[in-house]
């Protein structure tokens, strides 16, 4: 399984854009990149997933360069409620293929604190 | 659509006692996961079920932990006997198990072993 490295913590202010970069140097050809968000006393929540280039949804954008050795989660105009831990995961079974589930390994995550 | 349900939410026991956690996944989800999350760390997968069969239990301490998913729906995770280092949040997650492997997590059970 590809190992991921991300900053331990980041501080930001309301209304700013937050970018969290994750390194996954030994990502395999079939690996997808997935980001989860976790609030205190809650389970992680899926944010976004991608394979290459750029993916955008109503919550965030995910930028993946051509070599796929890193990825950046971008949270536009954060609010206080975006304070959470953000996990970058690399899965060894791509979606869209019927298989016995995705085995995802969580790292330590990035603790994002949004200040007023 | 109801989310993943877990109970109890909190549990305090003494070491060497036994404890059991219950999980009810989202209806229709074939894959069920149990994770252990120690304070300040990311979740660690303990066991993964596909319907009522075990797919991966390589990180489950089988001398004290056991899990079952009878009838491929609800699941129970048991610890017997508990150790101090088992103090953690136990998260249950489920996914459809077909083309969509997005995992949906429950609120977790916070266990404190004294």
Interface residues (C-beta under 8 A of the other chain):
Chain A: X41 X42 X43 X44 X45 X46 X49 X87 X91 X93 X95 X96 X97 X98 X99 X100 X101 X102 X103 X104 X105 X106 X107 X108 X109
Chain B: X4 X31 X33 X35 X40 X41 X42 X43 X44 X45 X48 X50 X55 X56 X91 X92 X93 X95 X97 X98 X99 X100 X101 X102 X103 X104 X105 X106 X107 X108 X110
